[in-house]
Amino acid sequence: MKPIAFFNYFSLAVVFCCLFSACDISENEIEPGLSFTKIYNSSSFTESYDPLDVVALPDSAYLILSSTNSWNIHLLKVDSEGELIWTQDLDEPYVNALPQLYQQENRTYLVCMDELQLGTYVLEVNAADGSTEEVFQDRELTYPLAAHLAGDHSWLIQSYNREARKTTITKIDAEFSQQWQQEFDILEDVEEKIVKHLTRTGDRLPFFNGYAQGNGNAGFYYFNGFNNYTMALTFLNPSDGEALGVMNGFRDLGYVNAANGLSNGVMALSKNSYGDNYLAPFSQINERTVSSSSDLEANNFPEIAPEAPVILKTFELVGDEVSFYATHSKSNRIMLYAYSATDGSFLGVEYLGQSSPYEIANILQTGDGGMLVLGKTYVAGRFARICLFKLTEEEVLAIIQ
């Protein structure tokens, strides 16, 4: 492991809004009313940063996960006002961090790949200094593509078996012992597409896993990935991983690109079809049937960039649940679309970024009722850098009111 890198980061933008209140704040709370925009620049002209996820830490700081120069792993910790605390670059063999940090009981994990053997690691991150510890390794789970950490501390890991040309879904329990494993045939050679996805030299594909509640049935797992001849959203029995049903796409040209389970068999979804983007914030899903994403009722949003990822999360705001779709536009602005998670009605939209190009990475609801928006921007129009927007609770509520 390299020592902490004293990277020459600095903030290009300052706090836009100061405190709205001067009341006393305990040490583990975020000051209410704090809003800022930060760009974390580097003196290096060769480094390129691709931000992936941000999480809140128990000390009111934030941890940001990024990739550098295609698939190297970079960690950055900032305080509650966005000021840099430390940075850390992970050494070989750790590469290709999945675009998510996983948290449970004040512990933070990332999932990544072995550079040479292509197997899967789960690393626990020490938030004090960015050092990591291996808690799980499996060389047989090659090309890790997505993972889900459940409430019972179990993991669902999606990988690609390059020898058998199969998507592999593996359930790991809290002690990191395998509970079950299922494989799904892929009827064409997709390794080149997967390698280009992992190394960011080609199209980024929406691999993801999750859990949702069925309508009158027990809950089910789902994964989005290659199945048979297409990118498909496949629904699984949680007890053994057997397929229940599937929502097929069309090869890698039409597919679901974000999903979030709401309740009673309803899911918030988005899809991409030949570069056109559609949002479906309230879709009744029967996880035990075969369907097609082309038949999914959804609204077209032509302003979304064809290659833009779609981040979909549900926040609780003033007693209501709100689905936020975070993405970016063809004019390189970050967009936040808000929908009611109760009935799918449209609530509002917010645009971030003007003078520079911005691309979405992830969003996080903060402990003060606000929101962090993690993105990528280009300094001098050339150098890919990490940016962070902090919205206050008032600013978030203004989107939906």
N, C-alpha and C positions, 0 to 999 in steps of 0.2 A: 504494500500500500504506500503510495506517495505521501509525504507530509502535506499538511494543509497548504494549499497554494495561495501565496499572497498576491492574488491577481489584481491588476490595476483596474478595479471597477470604480465607476462613479455614476452619480445620478445626473441625468441630463434634464430632468424635469423635477420640480419641487412640489411641496405640498400645496395644493390649490386652495383648500379650505382649512381653517384653523378650528380649534375647539369651539363648539357651540355652547358648552357648559364648563364651569370652573369647579364642579363638585369633586370631592375626593374620590379617587379610583384605587381599588385594591390592586396588588401587584400582578395578579393573574387575569385581569380584565383589560380589554382594549378600550382606549379612550373613545367615548361616543362622539360621532360627528366628524371623525377623521377621514379625509379624502385625499388621495394622492395619485400621481402617475409617475412611475419610475422607469428608466431605461438603464440597464446594466451593461455598460460598455467595456471594452477591453482594448489594451494598447496593442494587442496582436492583430496584424492584418491578415493572418492566415486562418485563424479560428473562426468557425461558423457554429452558431448555437441554434438548436431546435428545441424550444421548451416543450415539456410533456405534461407536467402536472404540478400542482401546489397543494400542500396540506398545512393545517394549523397544528402547532406544537403546544404542549402543556405550559410552556413558559411564555405564551402569547406571541412567539415568533412564528415564522413561516418557513417551510422547507420546499425548495423548488428543484424538480428533477428535469434535466435536459440531456439531449445528446449533442455531441460535438463531432464535427468532421465525419458525418454519416452515422456511426453507431457507437462511438465511445461514450462513456457515462460521466455526467457532470452533476454535482450537487451544489446547491447554493442556499445558505440560510440568511434570512433577513429578519429584522425586528418588526414590531407592530407598526412602525412608521415606514417600513420599506427600506431601512438602512442596512447595508451589508454587514454581516457578522463574520461569516467565513465562506470559503469555497473549497471544494474537494473534487479531484478527478480520480476515478477508479482505475486501477492498473489492469493489465491483462491478467487473467483471461476473460474478465467480465466485459461484455459488450451487449449491445442491443437491449437496453432496458425497455420493458413494456411501458406504454404511455400512461402509467398509473402508479401512484404510491398507495400502499395498503396500510391501514391502521387498525389496531385493536389493543385495548387496555394499555394505552399510552406507549405502544410500540409501533414502529414504522418499518415497513418492509418494501423491497422492490424485487421484481422478478426479471432475470436477465439470462443471457446465453453464453456458453463457452465459445470463445473465439475460434478454436481449432476443432474441438470435438462436437460442437453444436448442441450440447446438452443443456439442461435447464438448472438454474440456481434460484433459490430464494435467499435473499440477503436481508439481515436486520441492520438498520441504519442507526448508529449512535448519534442522536441529535446534538450532543455536546460538541463534537468535532468532525462529524462526517465519516468516521471510520465505520467499517462494515464487518459483519460476522456471517459466515455461511450457516444457515439453519436447515437447508435442504439442497441436495444435489442428485440429479438423475441423468446419466449420460444417454439413457434410452429415449428420453423425451426430447427429441431433436427439434430444432427450429421452434422454440416457444413463441406463440402468437398472441395469446390472451390468457388472462387469469381472473378468477373471482374469489374473494375471501368472504366466506359466509359467517353468520352470526355465531355459529358453533365452533369457530376457529378452523373449519375445514376449507380446503382449497379445491377449486375446479380449474384445471390447467388444460388449455388447448395447445396442441403442438402438431407438427407435420412429420410424418414418417416418410422420409425420402426414399427408403428402399422399397417399401410396399405401396407408395403413393396413396397414403391414407391420412385423413384428419384423425388425430387421436385426442380423446377427451378422457382425462384422468381425474378421479376424485381422491384427494389426499386428506386424511383426518388431522386432528389437532396435534397428534404426535408425529406427523409427517410419514405415516404408513399408508400404503395404497389401499383404498377401499374397493374401488372398481375401476375398470377401464373399458372404453368402447372405441372402436375404429369405424370410420366411414369412408367408403371407397370414393376415389376421385378418378373420373373416367378420362382424364387427359393429364399430360405432364405440366404441372403448375410450378415446378421448383424455381424456374427462372423468374416468374412473377413474384414468388415469395422472397427470393433473394433480393430482387430490386426493391421490394417493399421494405425489407429489413435494413438495407443499406441506403435507402432514400435516393436511389438512382433511377427509380421509375415510379409508377403509380402507387400511392399509399392506399391500401385496402382496409376496409372497416372490420377487422377481426375483433370480436368482443364476446364475453360470457356474462351470464347473469342469472337471477332467480326472480320468479314472478308468481303471483297467486292466480290460480285458475278460477273459472266461474262454476262454483258448485263442486269443484274437484280439489284435490290436494295441490299444493304448489308444484312448480316444475322448474327445471333448469332450462336454459337456452344457450345456444352458441351461434354466432354468426361467422361463417367460414365456408370453405369448399366442401361440398357434399354432392356426390355423383358428378354432374356436369356443370355445376353453377355455384356461385356464391349464394348461400341459402341461410335462412334463419331456422334452425332446427330445434325442436322442443324435446326435452328428455325427461324420463322418469327419474326422480331424484334418488330412488332407492338402488337402482342398478345401472342407470345411464342408457337404458333402451330407448330408442327413438319413439316418440308418441306421434309426432306430426312434423310438418315442415312447411315453411313459406319460401318457395323457390324464387330465385331471381332469374336473370338471363346471362349465363356465363359470368364474366366479370364486367359486363356492360350495364347491367341493371340489378339493383340489390337494395336491401335495407341497409342503411348506414348509421342508424342509431336506434336504440330501443330502451325503454324504461317501463317496468311493470308498475301499474297504479293499483287497482283493486278489482276483484270480481271478474277477472279475465280481461280487463281493459289494459291496454298498453299505449303509451305515447311512442310514436315511431316517426322516422323520416326515411326517405328513400331517394335514390339517385337512378335516373334512367337516361343513358346516353348523354350524361352531362347535365341534364335538367334535374333540379332539386325540388322535392315535395315534402311537406310537413303534414303529418297525420296525428294530431295531439290527443285523439280519443278514439282508439280503434278497439272494437270488440274482437278478441282473439279466441278461436277454438284451437287449443294446442293439440288436439287429437285428430286433426284433418290435414289434408294436403291442399295447399293454396299457392297463389302466385303473388309476388309483390306488385306485379303489373295491374292486378285487380284491386289493390289497396286504394280506398278512397282518400285522397289527399289533395292539398292545395299546392299549386306550383308557385315557386318563388324564384323567378328568373334573375333576380339581383344577386343571388348567392353564387359565388364562384364555383365553376364545375368541379374543381379539385379540392374545394374546401372541406375539411372535416366538419362534422356536426356533433357538438357536445350536448347531451340531453340529461338534465338533472331536475329533480323535484325539490323545491324549498318550501318550508312552512313560513308563511308571512301573515302576521296578524290573525292567526287562527285558521287560515286557509292554505291549501296546498297549491303551489304554482309550478307548472312545468316550464323550464327555461330552455330554449334552443339557442345555443351560442355557436356562431359561425362567422364567416367574413364574406364580404361582397366582392364583386368584380372590380370595384373601385378601391379595394384594399382598405375597407373599414370593418371593424368588428361590429357585429350586430347581435343583440339579445332580444329574441322574440319570447313573449310571455303568454302562456295559455292557462286557463283554469284546469286543474287536475280533476275537478269534480264533474265538469260537463264539456270540456274541450273548447270553451269559448275564448276568443282572442281578447287579451287584456291590454297589450301595448308592445312597443318596440323601442329600443334604445340603440344609438349609434355611438361608437367610440373611435377616436383617432381621426385626424384630419390632415395635418401637414405632412405626415410621413405614411408610408404603407404599413398596415398592420394586419396580422393574421392570427386567428384564434388558436389557442392551445387547450385551455381548460378553464373552468370556473369553480368557485368555492364559496359557500355561504359562511360568513364569519360569525364569531360569537357575539358581536354587537348588533346582529341583524342586517349587516351590510353584505357586500359581495366583493370577492377578489376575482379579477379577470386576468388570466395569464395569457400572454400572446408573444408573437415574434414581430419585430420591426427591423427596418434596414437603415442603419446609420450611414449617412451620406449616400443613400440609395444603393449601397453595395454590401455592407457588412451585417450579416444576420445576427441580431442580438435579442436578449430577453427583455420583455417589457411587462409591467405589472400595474394594473389599474385597481385602486381601492375605492369602492362606492360606499357611501354611508347608507344607513337604513332608510333615511328620508329619500335619498336618490333612487334606491331600489323600489321603494313603495310608489315613487312618482311614475315608474314604468307601468304599473298596473292600475293606476287610478286616473 
